[in-house]
Amino acid sequence: MAGSPPESGHVNIVRMGQLLLFIVVALVVATIVFGVTVLLSGSDPGLTPVEPDGRAVPLPSDRPLGEDDISATRFDTVWRGYRMAQVDQALQRAAYDIGYKSELIGVLEAEVVALREGRTEDADALRKAREAALVPAAQVPPAPETPVIPMAPSPDENVPADDPEPVEKR
């Protein structure tokens, strides 16, 4: 090319390489200085400890469930997700509580209907049943024990005890 010194392209590549090398070295030095400064100053709290698996938070069994109970529930993790037994137990407990509350809502609605229609005796009976159902199990007096009646031996001694006769449906 006219007017250009020979090998000027080679000189530009060498200078560009030196500039890039200088930038990389400057970034590495700046990173090391920053890391040492933070480490020595102690202002970085570091990594928080990992909460280990195995700290499942089950649903409470001594009171009705609330929204906070469901959101606070935690399960142990395993290779393929959560422990199925813990999830099944939580679902059964939630299903029971939802069913109980649905029945309670039904009783309350029936009580309101009875009061609106002027059937105070029915409303009082529903109220008493509702209040009896809300009493915690610890306050309920124990039920009297029913006597155990031994079963009579089978009249046919040739029939083994573990192979009972089929019962006809009526």
N, C-alpha and C positions, 0 to 999 in steps of 0.2 A: 504494500500500500504506500501510496505516495505521502511523504511527510511524516510517517510514523516510525519511531525507532524500532529496530528489530527486537524481538522478544519482549515487547511491552505487555503482551497478554500474560506471559509467564510471571512477570513481576507483580501484576495485579492479583493474580491467584495466590501468590505467596503472601502478599500483604493482607489479603482477605482472610487467609488461613491463620495468620498471626493474630489478627483482630478477634476472630472467633475463639481462638485458644485463650487469649487474654480475657474475654468475657466469661468463658466457662470457668477459668481459674478464679476470677473475681467473685462469681456466684458461689463457688464452693467455699472460698475463704469467708464470705459473708454469712453463709449458712452455718459454718463451724463456729464463728464468733457469736452469732445469735444463739445457737444451742448452748454454748458454754455460759453465756450471760444469763440465760433463763435458768439453767441448771444451778448456777451459783447463787442467783438471787432468791430462789425458792418460791417465786410467785406462781409457778405452774403447779396445780395440785396433782398433776399426773393422771394416769388412768384410774378410773373408779374400779373397785373390785367387782368382779363378775359375780352375779347372784347364781349360786349353783342350782342345778336341777335337783329336784327332790324336795323342794319347798312348796308343795302344793297347798293352796289355801281353799279348803272345802267350804261348802255352804253350811251355815249354822243349822243345827238340828233342834235347838231348844226354843225357837221362836219363829214367827212367820217371816217369810222372806221379804226383803225390800229391794229397791233398785240398786242400792249400794252393795248389797250382798252379791248380786249377780255380776256387777262390774268388778268387784274385788276378787272374784273366784279365779284361781290359777290352777293349772294342771301341770304335772310332770311331763317333760318331753322325752320322747324315745325316738328311735331311728326313723319310724314312719309317722311321726306326728305326736299326738298326746296319748297318755295311758287310757285305754278304752274303759277300764273298770272305773276310773275316776270320772270320766265323762258320763258314762252310763249312770253312775250314782247321782251325779249332779242333775242330769236330765230327769231321773225318776223323782228326785226331791222337788225340782221345780214343777214337774207335772202334777205331783200330789198337791203342792201349795196352790197352784192355779186352779185345780179342781175343787179344792176346799173353799177357796175364795169365790169361785163361781157358784157353788152351792149356797154359800152365805149370802151372796147377792140375790139369788133366787128366793131365799127365805125372807130377806128384807123386802123385796118387791112384793111377795105374797102378803106380808104383814101390812104394807102400805095399802094394797088393794083391799084387804079385809077392813082396815080402818076407814077407808073412803066409802066402803059400802055399808058401814055401820055394824059390822060383825065383830064386836069387841071381844067376844069369847074366843073366836078363832084367832084374832090378833094377839090376845094374851097368851094363848097356847103356843103360837109361833114365837113370841117374844121369850117365853120360858124355855122353849127348846133351843133357841139361838143362844141365850145366856148360859144354858147348861153346856152347850158345845164349846163356848169360849173359855170355860173354866180350865186352867192348866191341869195336866194329869196329876201333878203332885197334890193338888187340893181335893181331888176326887177320892172319896173313901173307897177302900178296896172292896171288890165284889166278894160276896160270900162264896166259899169254895163249894162246888157241887160234889156230892159224893161219887166216888168211882165205883161203878157197878161192874163186877167181873163178868165176862162173857161166858155163857154156858158152853160146855164142850159139845162138839158136833155129835149128833145122834148116830151117824154112820162112822164107825172107827176106821173103815177102809179108805176114807177120803183123807188125803194128806192136808195138813193145816195150811200149807203155803199155796195150795191150789183150790181156791174157793169156787163154789158153783156160780155160774152166771146168773145175774139178777134180771128178771123180766121187767121191761118198761111198761108202765101202766098208762 
